[in-house]
Amino acid sequence: MRYNPITIEIIEELRRIVGSKNVFSDEEKMEAYSHDETNAEEYGHMPEVVVTPTTAEEIAQIVKLANRELIPITPRGAGSGLSGGAIPIFGGILLSVEKMNKVLDIDYGNMMLTTETGIVTNEINALIKEKGLFYAGYPMSLETCYLGGNIAENAGGGRAVKYGVTGRYIMGMELVTPKGEIVNLGGKLSKDVTGYDLKQLVVGSEGTLGIVTKATIRLTGLPTAKSNLLVLYETPKAAIDTVPVIMAKGTIPTSMEFMDKLSVKTACEYLNESLPYQQAGAMLLIEIDGTNQEQVELEAEAIGDLCMENGAIEVYVADNYTTQERIWSVRRNIAEAFKVVSPIQSLEDIVVPIAAIPDIIPELDRISEKYDIKIPCYGHAGDGNLHATLVKNPDHTLEHWHEIEPKALRELYQVTKKLGGKISGEHGIGVKRKGYMLENMDPVELDLMKAIKKAWDPNYIMNPGKMFDLDESN
Amino acid sequence: MRYNPITIEIIEELRRIVGSKNVFSDEEKMEAYSHDETNAEEYGHMPEVVVTPTTAEEIAQIVKLANRELIPITPRGAGSGLSGGAIPIFGGILLSVEKMNKVLDIDYGNMMLTTETGIVTNEINALIKEKGLFYAGYPMSLETCYLGGNIAENAGGGRAVKYGVTGRYIMGMELVTPKGEIVNLGGKLSKDVTGYDLKQLVVGSEGTLGIVTKATIRLTGLPTAKSNLLVLYETPKAAIDTVPVIMAKGTIPTSMEFMDKLSVKTACEYLNESLPYQQAGAMLLIEIDGTNQEQVELEAEAIGDLCMENGAIEVYVADNYTTQERIWSVRRNIAEAFKVVSPIQSLEDIVVPIAAIPDIIPELDRISEKYDIKIPCYGHAGDGNLHATLVKNPDHTLEHWHEIEPKALRELYQVTKKLGGKISGEHGIGVKRKGYMLENMDPVELDLMKAIKKAWDPNYIMNPGKMFDLDESN
C-alpha cells in the first residue's frame, strides 16, 4: 500500500474536528506514542500526527478523512501491549483514546457497566467493589492497561481458568467502522443470535476492524473467600499431569500457574526470597475462590489431596494474605527478574493443549541449549498458555542475538504447532509475530481473515500492517 | 439470485461424488427434508435433490460443483430448528450430515472431545457420563438435535445461566467453506488470539458461512449434587426483580426459569398436575448444582432466603428426584400444552436485558388483548430469553391468524427493541424472522454482515435466503 503523507491542510482539518489541544505533531511529545511494551528499538515507529478525540463522532470524521486522503490510522490504548499492535508502523495518524475514559452507566439491575474504552481497567473494579461486584475479564496488567486495548487483544490473565478472557465479558460495543460509520453491536444481553456475532469478531481483531469507543461489560459477584496452594513436584511433567485431573473434578480453580525451576530460582534471587523446596523441578500455584471461606478451604483441601495422589512432593497451603502475597510475588516477578539477567528478551505466549505442556519442556531445553540462551517457562498452566521467554545471553553480542532470535522463535513456533498449539494465547500477533503467521496457519484460514478485512476496510487504512499484510496477489 | 436447476447430469455427478445410495430425489423421501419444527405449511419447501455425504472431502466437492453450476446448498442437521434455517427455500441441493456421526476422539487429558457434527447431542453426554464429564453447552432439545445444528444456531438452553451457550464450548472445528475449501479453525486450546476468531463467527451463522463437519468441544466436570427451588410470587415483576439480586451474590444458579400464571395453569391442566399456589402471579424455578450436596443445599437455602427477602410468597425446596421431575415437567410441557389450545402458534424467543423483563409483561398483555390471542410468557429468566409465544385463538379463522400474526409479531419485536432487546436469543433468524431484521437492526450492522457473506460466498450458494437477503443494491 502507498499512503499519502500528512500535510498542513490535513492537520488543520484534524484541528477543526477535535480542537487544537487534541492534535499535536512535535517529535518530543509524539515519542511516547511510537512504541508499546515490545522492544522499542526493534519495533518502534513515529506517527506523523497524534490526535486525542473525545467522542465517537469525532473519530468517525477522522476515519472518513483518512479514507478520503488514504492515510493510515493506528488506534492506541495505554500502549501496554506486547506485540506492537499500537505502533504506527506506516506513520500517519495515531489515534489515542486516552481522553475517552468516562464510565457512562453502572446498571446493577442487569449487572452490566457501560464505559468509554480509554479507561484504565482497574478503575472499573475500584468503582464497583463496594457493591460486591467485579469485572472478571481483566488481564495481569490491569493497573496500566485500558479496556479498549483489552478488547482489541482479547486479553487474558491469571484468572482465566475459571473466569475466561476479555471476550466473554464484552456484551455490547459502540464501534467506529473502518469506513467511519458508528454502529452499536450487541447490548445488555446474555444471549443473542440475531445475526452474526460481529462483536466477538471485533474482539481480538487488534484494531484492524475498527475502533471500539464504548463497551458494555458483564459484572460478576466478587468472591469473598480465597485459598492458595503452592504445590511442589519433582518434574514439570508430574506437575502438568495434575492439571486435567483437577479440571475434571468439578471445582475449577481461579488460577493454575506453572513455574519451572529456572523461573522460580531467578525470581527468588531477584526478590531475595526463599520458597520451600526451591529446588523442586516445578511448582503449581493454585488459587481457589468462592463466597464461603469454609467451602473454599474444603475445595482447596480436596485439590491438595488430588495433587498428592498425582505425584506432588508437598502441598503448602497459603492461608493468610502475607503468605499468599509472598508466593504470588514470585510468580509476578519472573519477567522482571529475567530483565536483570538481560533486558533484551522475546516475551512469548505460546498456547498448547494443556496435556501437551509436558512435551514442550524438553523442546525448550533443546532450543535453549542449541542457541545458548535461557528459556524460562512459566505461565497459565490451567489454560496451556506459557510464557516461554527467549532471554538474550549476556555473553552474546546484540548482532548475534538478532541473528539467532528469529531462528529460535521459528523453532519454538514449529514445536508449538506440532503439539496442536498456536503462536499467541493472549498477547496477539501485531507487528511482532505477523511474519510467522503464514508458516503457522492454514493459508485458507488466513485468506478468510483477509477477505473480512478487505470487505470492511477496502482502503486498508485501519491499523494496517498488523496481524497480516494484504499483499497484491490477494 | 437466479439459480440453475438440478439436471440429470448433476445428479449423476453427485452420485459419483458420494455414491448412489447417498443421493435421492424422489418426492416421498424428500418430504421429510422440506421443513423443520417451524410451521411446515408456511415455511416448508422441497429440495431438488438430497445428498448424505460421509466425509468433508465429499462435501467440498459438492460445494465446488454448486459454485460451478450456481446451485444453492442447504445444510441440514436433525431438522429440529425453530426458525426454518434448514429449509431449502430455493430448492437445489439439501445436504444432510446425518451419516457423519462418528465420535473421533475423547481426550480426557485435555477434557475435549472431537466428533463429526451429525451426532445427536445427547449421545455425547451418554458417552462421557461414566467418566464424570459432560458437555455443558447442550440445548433443551438435546435428545433429537445434532451438534452441527447447535453450532449453526449457537443454541442455548435451560442451563445457560451458569454454563453459557454452545459457542463457549466450541474450541475447534473443521469447516467446508462456501468456496469448497476445507479448513481447521481453533484447536484444543483454551485461549487463542492468533488472528481473528473465525470459529466464533461461524458459530451462529446458520450455515450461511460454510458447513461445520467436525467439532472439538470442551467437556466439563459432571455436577454430582443438585437442588431445586420453586419460588412463588404475587407478580411477574416481583419474581424478575429477584433475578439480578441472586446473580450478584456469587452463586450462579444453573437455571432460573420464569413461568407466568397462564403458562403454569395451561401446563398443569395439560398434565393433570397441581402445583402449590398455582394461582401465584409468577414462579421462578431455580436449580443449583455442584459437587457437594451439603454445599449445594446451603447455597439453595441462601438463594431461598434472598427470594423471601425480595418479595416471594413462598419457597418450595424440591429435594428429591420425584418432586424435581414434577416441577420441571410443568416447565418443559408449556409449549406442548399450548399446542392443545391451538397447534398454530408462533413460538418466539425474544431476549431482553434481565432487568427489563418486568416491563415487557404489560406489553405482552396489551398485544394479547389487542389481537385477542393468548401470549403466555415463560423461559430463561436468568438470561432474559423469553418464549413469549403467540397462540392462535381457536375461535379465529386461519385467514385472520395470517393477517394478525405478522402485525402482532412486529409489535412484539418493537417492544423488545425499545427495551434494549433483540428478536432472537437462541432459535435464530433463518427464514422465519429475516423479514424483521432491517427494522430491528442498524443498517450499518446488517451491511457489515452482508459484506462478510459476500466476501466468503461470492456466488451466494451457501444456505441462501437465511438471516438476510443479499439484494441487488448491496
Interface residues (C-beta under 8 A of the other chain):
Chain A: D107 Y108 G109 N110 M111 M112 K131 G132 L133 E153 N154 G156 A160 V161 G164 V165 G167 R168 T177 E181 I182 V183 N184 L185 G187 K188 L189 S190 K191 D192 V193 T194 G195 Y196 D197 L198 Q200 L201 V203 G204 S205 L209 L219 G221 L222 P223 T224 P244 M247 A248 K249 G250 T251 I252 G290 T291 N292 Q295 L298 V351 V352 P353 I354 A355 H380 G382 D383 G384 N385 G420 G421 K422 I423 S424 G425 E426 H427 G428 I429 M437 N440 M441 D442 V444 E445 L446 L448 M449 A451 I452 K454 A455 W456 M467 F468
Chain B: D107 Y108 G109 N110 M111 M112 K131 G132 L133 E153 N154 G156 A160 V161 G164 V165 G167 R168 T177 E181 I182 V183 N184 L185 G187 K188 L189 S190 K191 D192 V193 T194 G195 Y196 D197 L198 Q200 L201 V203 G204 S205 L209 G221 L222 P223 T224 P244 M247 A248 K249 G250 T251 I252 G290 T291 N292 Q295 L298 V351 V352 P353 I354 A355 H380 G382 D383 G384 N385 G420 G421 K422 I423 S424 G425 E426 H427 G428 I429 M437 N440 M441 D442 V444 E445 L446 L448 M449 A451 I452 K454 A455 W456 M467 F468
